[in-house]
Amino acid sequence: MSENRFWVRFLPGVFHRRLDNRPGLQKIVSNTTWLFLEKAVHGAVGLLVMVFIGRYLGPEGFGLFNYSLSIVLIFTTVASLGLDGIVVRDIVRRPDQRDVILGSAFRMKLLAGLLALAALAAAAFLFHAGQARLRSLILIIASGTIFRAFDVFDFWFQSQVQAKFSVFARGAAFLLISGVKIALVLTSASLEAFAWATAAEAALAGAGLATAFVGRERRFPVLGWNSRVAVDLLRDSWPLILSGLIIIVFQKIDQLILGQMKGFFDLGVYASAQKLIETWNFLPIIILSSLYPAMVRFKMEGDARLNGFVRNILAGFFFANLAAILFLGFFSNGIMRILFGGRYIGAAQPLFILSLGSIFLFSSAVRAQMFLIHNLTIYHTYAGLIGIATLVGLNLLLIPRWGAAGAAAANAASAFVSGYLTSFLFRPIRFIGRLQSGAFLFKVDSRAPRA
């Protein structure tokens, strides 16, 4: 009996031969295609909405809005508890304990979300008492945090390599709120209205994921609780809680420093470039979410098989980034002028500089998966702390002189230090550094296993 999926029959011959009677690879390709579709739609529609909002608000208002978002993300990242990969891994290993794993993770994330919201409220009144509008924006956006607990249903779909169900749920929420945001622009709405729309998207996405799970499994989820499972999850994830916080601080601290040192206008210009590059930087997340279960299986078969597979992933990411850098080297000025208008033309140089850092962000994303598989997640924390120290120091040095371009240079340099150089600083992870270096030297492994 043929094990081919229906869509394989319509591919060109060269692809058909590679996928023929290989259901594991077909499942990964299908899953990755759904994730690419989601990110393509999210990227295209999100870019359109961002351009509308950026043009409507202008650099000053756009900077204020992004400053609020950055503060919320830094505080509420802790609410994820670093459980994403841990829960997926444990469900793959122990599918018979699915309900108790999902249930324990759900309750933990819900409690963490409530605590993060309370902490944000206290911080907003304590540190921004004289900035009523900024405080209002922070609190409104933060109200969506508690709905992140429903992400546990996405973890289940990830473990089953069934991204299309999560894509439908999140995509419906995103498209609906995107339409709302466009309507807000056309009706000249206030900044607070955009903040409410952002919070509403989180609520709708959570409800959609729960609905998708019920529709797929044909039953309501049994969200059990087991204190031992919860303790085990926290024991494995606490380094990821810290590293997740480090990552978001790494991503957003430059915006906060730039906003404080140069004002919201310069921040708005810089944020427009960073938003564009963030769309590109989602690429490794999309691909690795589909490849991660295969990486876990290859690890069980031996380190040589896993390392060869990872070396080729790293090489593919490096080639993709080189193409993006060349493109932006020629067209960054035109891109910013066409999309955002003359007020944002100063973002062209930061956009190109940030693209250089993407090489190391892509590489470090693969390294993070290797840390997880080898239970070396503590080194992700060490690398992040070194990266933040580098980023803060360079921002304080470069922003006063070069503004947004200085922030971009600090960002790219810090990505190089934290995402690559630190691989050689600690002996247990030097083997990953060698894999990264091989990709930068255009080395691939023709004998590597195929998913």
C-alpha positions in Angstrom: 0.0 0.0 0.0 1.3 3.4 -0.9 2.2 5.6 2.0 2.2 8.8 -0.1 0.1 11.8 0.9 -2.3 13.0 -1.7 -0.4 16.2 -2.4 2.9 14.4 -3.2 1.4 13.1 -6.5 1.3 16.7 -7.9 4.9 17.6 -7.2 7.6 17.7 -10.0 9.4 14.5 -10.6 12.6 15.3 -8.7 10.6 16.2 -5.5 8.3 13.2 -6.0 11.2 10.8 -6.1 12.7 12.1 -2.9 9.4 12.1 -1.0 8.0 8.9 -2.5 7.0 6.3 0.3 8.7 8.4 3.0 5.8 9.3 5.3 8.1 10.8 8.0 9.6 13.3 5.6 6.3 14.0 4.0 4.8 14.8 7.4 7.7 17.2 8.1 7.4 18.9 4.7 3.7 19.3 5.1 4.1 20.6 8.6 6.8 23.1 7.6 4.6 24.2 4.6 1.7 25.0 6.9 4.1 27.0 9.2 5.6 28.8 6.2 2.1 29.6 5.0 1.2 31.0 8.4 4.3 33.1 8.6 4.0 34.2 5.0 0.5 35.4 5.6 1.4 36.8 9.0 4.5 38.5 7.5 2.6 40.0 4.5 -0.5 41.1 6.4 1.5 42.1 9.5 3.8 44.2 7.3 0.8 45.9 5.7 -0.7 46.6 9.1 2.6 47.8 10.5 3.1 50.2 7.6 -0.4 51.6 8.0 0.1 52.1 11.7 3.6 53.5 11.3 2.5 56.0 8.7 -0.6 56.9 10.7 1.2 57.3 14.1 4.4 58.8 12.8 7.8 58.0 14.3 6.9 59.6 17.7 3.7 57.7 18.2 5.1 54.5 16.7 8.0 54.8 19.1 5.8 55.2 22.1 3.6 52.2 21.1 6.7 50.0 20.6 8.2 51.2 23.9 5.1 50.0 25.7 5.2 46.6 23.8 8.8 46.1 24.8 8.2 46.7 28.5 5.2 44.2 28.4 7.2 41.6 26.6 10.1 41.8 29.0 7.9 41.3 32.0 5.5 38.7 30.6 8.0 36.4 28.9 8.5 34.8 32.4 4.8 33.7 32.1 5.8 31.2 29.4 7.9 29.3 32.0 10.2 28.1 29.2 7.9 25.1 28.8 7.5 25.1 25.0 10.2 22.6 24.0 10.1 20.8 27.4 6.4 19.9 27.0 6.8 18.9 23.4 9.7 16.7 24.3 7.9 15.0 27.2 4.8 14.3 25.1 7.0 12.7 22.4 8.7 10.6 25.0 5.6 9.8 27.1 2.5 10.0 24.9 0.5 8.0 27.5 0.9 10.9 30.0 -0.3 13.6 27.5 -3.3 14.9 29.5 -1.4 15.3 32.8 1.5 17.0 31.1 -0.7 19.4 29.3 -2.9 20.0 32.3 0.0 20.7 34.7 1.6 23.0 32.1 -1.7 24.9 31.6 -2.2 25.6 35.3 1.4 26.6 35.8 1.2 29.0 32.8 -2.1 30.5 34.0 -0.7 31.3 37.5 2.5 32.7 36.0 0.5 34.9 33.7 -1.6 36.3 36.6 1.6 37.0 38.6 3.3 38.7 35.6 0.2 40.9 35.1 0.3 41.9 38.8 4.0 42.7 38.6 3.5 44.8 35.5 0.7 46.8 37.1 2.9 47.5 40.2 5.9 48.5 38.0 3.8 50.7 35.8 2.5 52.8 38.7 5.9 52.8 40.5 8.2 53.8 37.6 5.8 55.6 35.2 3.6 57.5 37.6 4.1 60.7 35.8 3.4 59.2 32.3 -0.3 58.4 32.3 -0.5 57.5 28.7 2.5 55.2 28.7 1.2 53.6 31.9 -2.3 53.1 30.3 -0.8 51.5 27.2 1.3 49.1 29.3 -1.6 47.9 31.4 -3.9 47.4 28.4 -1.4 45.3 26.4 -0.5 43.3 29.4 -4.1 42.2 30.0 -3.7 39.7 27.2 -1.0 37.8 29.0 -3.2 35.3 30.9 -4.5 33.8 27.7 -1.0 32.5 26.9 -1.8 29.5 29.0 -3.8 28.1 26.1 -0.5 27.7 24.2 -0.3 24.2 25.7 -2.7 23.1 22.9 -0.2 24.3 20.4 2.5 22.2 22.2 0.4 19.1 21.5 0.1 19.9 17.8 3.8 20.5 17.7 4.5 17.1 19.2 2.3 15.5 16.6 3.8 17.6 13.8 0.3 18.9 13.0 0.9 22.6 12.6 -2.1 23.3 10.4 -4.5 23.2 13.4 -2.5 25.8 15.3 -2.2 27.8 12.1 -5.9 27.9 11.6 -6.5 29.0 15.2 -3.9 31.7 15.4 -4.4 32.8 11.9 -8.1 33.5 12.3 -7.4 35.6 15.4 -4.5 37.5 13.6 -6.5 38.2 10.5 -9.5 39.4 12.4 -7.5 41.8 14.6 -5.5 42.9 11.6 -8.7 44.0 10.0 -9.7 45.8 13.2 -6.3 47.6 13.3 -6.8 48.8 9.7 -10.2 50.1 10.6 -8.7 51.9 13.6 -6.3 53.7 11.3 -9.0 54.6 8.9 -11.2 56.0 11.7 -8.2 57.9 13.3 -8.4 55.9 16.5 -6.3 56.6 19.6 -3.1 54.7 20.6 -5.1 53.0 23.4 -7.4 51.4 20.8 -4.4 49.7 19.2 -3.4 48.5 22.6 -6.8 46.9 23.2 -6.7 45.2 19.8 -3.3 43.7 20.7 -4.7 42.3 23.9 -7.8 41.0 22.1 -5.7 39.0 19.6 -4.1 37.0 22.5 -7.5 36.1 23.9 -8.9 35.1 20.5 -5.8 33.0 19.7 -6.1 31.1 23.0 -9.8 30.4 22.4 -9.0 29.2 18.9 -6.3 26.8 20.0 -8.6 25.2 22.6 -11.4 24.9 19.9 -8.9 23.4 17.5 -7.8 20.8 20.0 -11.4 19.8 20.8 -12.2 19.6 17.1 -9.2 17.4 16.3 -9.4 15.1 19.3 -13.3 15.0 19.3 -13.3 15.4 23.1 -12.8 18.1 25.7 -9.3 18.1 27.1 -8.7 16.4 30.4 -6.4 18.9 32.0 -5.1 16.9 34.9 -2.7 18.1 37.6 0.2 16.2 39.0 2.6 17.9 41.4 5.5 15.6 40.5 5.0 16.3 36.8 4.9 20.0 37.5 8.1 19.9 39.6 9.8 17.9 36.9 8.7 20.4 34.2 10.0 23.3 36.3 13.3 21.5 37.1 13.9 21.1 33.4 12.6 24.4 32.3 14.0 26.9 34.9 17.1 27.5 32.8 14.8 28.2 29.9 12.7 30.6 32.0 15.8 32.6 32.6 17.1 32.2 29.0 13.7 33.2 27.6 13.9 36.4 29.7 17.4 37.0 28.5 16.4 36.5 24.9 13.5 39.0 25.1 15.7 41.5 27.0 18.3 41.0 24.3 15.7 41.8 21.7 14.1 44.8 23.4 16.6 46.4 25.7 18.0 48.5 22.8 14.6 50.0 22.2 14.3 51.0 25.8 17.7 52.5 26.0 17.3 54.3 22.6 13.9 55.6 23.8 15.4 56.9 27.0 18.5 58.4 25.5 17.2 59.8 22.2 13.4 59.9 22.6 10.5 58.2 21.0 11.0 59.7 17.5 14.4 57.9 17.1 12.9 54.8 18.6 10.1 54.8 16.1 12.6 55.0 13.2 14.6 52.2 14.7 11.6 50.1 15.5 10.4 50.2 11.9 13.7 48.6 10.8 13.6 46.1 13.6 10.1 45.0 12.8 11.1 44.3 9.3 14.1 42.2 10.3 12.0 40.4 12.9 9.8 39.1 10.1 12.8 37.5 8.5 14.2 36.2 11.9 11.1 34.0 12.4 12.4 31.7 9.6 14.5 29.4 11.9 11.6 29.2 14.4 9.3 28.0 11.7 11.7 25.3 10.4 13.0 24.1 13.7 9.6 23.6 15.2 9.0 21.0 12.5 12.5 19.5 12.6 12.8 19.3 16.4 11.0 15.9 16.8 13.3 14.4 14.1 16.3 15.8 15.9 15.2 14.1 19.1 14.9 10.8 17.3 18.3 11.2 15.6 19.8 11.8 19.1 18.4 8.5 20.2 20.1 6.8 17.3 23.5 8.4 18.0 25.3 11.7 18.1 26.9 11.3 14.6 23.5 11.1 12.9 22.3 14.2 14.8 25.4 16.2 14.2 25.3 15.6 10.5 21.7 16.6 10.3 22.3 19.8 12.3 25.4 20.7 10.2 23.3 20.8 7.1 20.5 22.8 8.8 23.1 25.4 9.8 24.6 25.6 6.3 21.1 26.1 4.8 20.4 29.0 7.2 23.8 30.6 6.4 23.2 30.6 2.7 19.7 32.1 3.2 21.1 34.9 5.2 23.8 35.7 2.7 21.1 36.2 0.1 19.1 38.5 2.4 22.2 40.6 3.2 23.0 41.1 -0.5 19.4 42.1 -1.2 19.2 44.7 1.6 22.6 46.1 0.6 21.1 47.3 -2.6 17.5 48.0 -1.7 17.2 49.0 2.0 16.8 52.8 1.1 14.1 52.1 -1.4 12.3 49.6 0.9 12.0 52.1 3.8 11.0 55.0 1.5 8.3 53.0 -0.2 6.9 51.3 2.9 7.1 53.9 5.6 7.7 57.2 3.7 10.3 59.9 4.0 10.0 60.3 7.8 11.5 56.8 8.2 14.3 57.0 5.7 16.8 57.0 8.6 15.9 53.4 9.2 17.6 52.1 6.0 21.1 51.9 7.5 19.9 50.2 10.7 17.9 47.7 8.6 21.1 46.6 6.7 23.2 46.4 9.9 20.5 44.3 11.7 20.5 41.9 8.7 24.2 41.1 9.5 23.3 40.0 13.0 20.7 37.6 11.6 23.4 35.2 10.5 24.2 34.6 14.2 20.6 34.7 15.4 19.8 31.9 13.0 22.8 29.9 14.1 22.1 30.4 17.8 18.5 29.2 17.2 19.8 25.8 16.0 22.3 25.8 18.9 19.4 26.3 21.4 17.7 23.2 20.1 21.0 21.3 20.6 21.2 22.6 24.1 17.7 21.3 24.8 18.3 17.8 23.3 21.6 17.4 25.2 20.3 18.9 28.5 22.8 21.8 28.2 20.3 24.6 28.5 22.3 26.3 31.3 24.8 27.4 28.6 22.0 29.2 26.8 21.6 31.2 29.9 25.3 31.9 30.2 25.5 33.0 26.5 22.5 35.2 26.9 23.9 37.0 30.0 27.2 37.6 28.1 25.2 38.9 25.1 23.1 41.3 27.3 26.2 42.7 28.9 27.7 43.2 25.5 24.5 44.8 24.1 24.0 47.2 27.0 27.6 48.3 27.0 27.7 48.9 23.3 24.3 50.6 23.3 25.5 53.1 25.9 28.6 53.7 23.9 27.2 53.9 20.4 23.7 55.4 20.7 24.8 58.8 21.9 26.9 59.2 18.8 25.0 57.3 16.1 21.5 57.0 17.4 19.5 54.2 15.7 22.4 53.1 13.6 24.4 52.7 16.8 21.7 50.6 18.4 21.6 48.4 15.3 25.4 47.9 15.4 25.3 47.0 19.1 22.6 44.5 18.3 24.5 42.8 15.5 27.8 42.7 17.5 26.0 41.2 20.5 24.4 38.5 18.3 27.9 37.6 17.1 29.2 37.4 20.6 26.3 35.6 22.3 25.3 33.4 19.4 28.7 32.2 18.1 31.7 33.2 20.2 30.3 31.8 23.4 30.2 28.4 21.8 34.0 28.2 22.3 34.0 29.7 25.8 32.6 26.6 27.5 34.1 23.2 26.9 30.9 21.1 26.9 29.4 23.1 24.0 32.5 23.5 21.8 31.3 20.7 19.6 28.3 22.9 18.6 30.7 25.7 17.9 32.5 23.5 15.5 29.3 22.7 13.7 28.5 26.4 13.5 31.9 27.1 12.1 31.5 24.4 9.5 28.4 26.1 8.2 30.2 29.4 7.9 32.9 27.7 5.9 30.2 26.3 3.5 30.6 22.7 4.8 27.7 20.2 4.5 27.5 16.6 5.3 26.4 14.5 2.4 26.1 11.4 4.6 23.7 13.1 7.1 20.4 11.3 7.7 17.3 12.6 6.1 14.1 13.2 8.1 
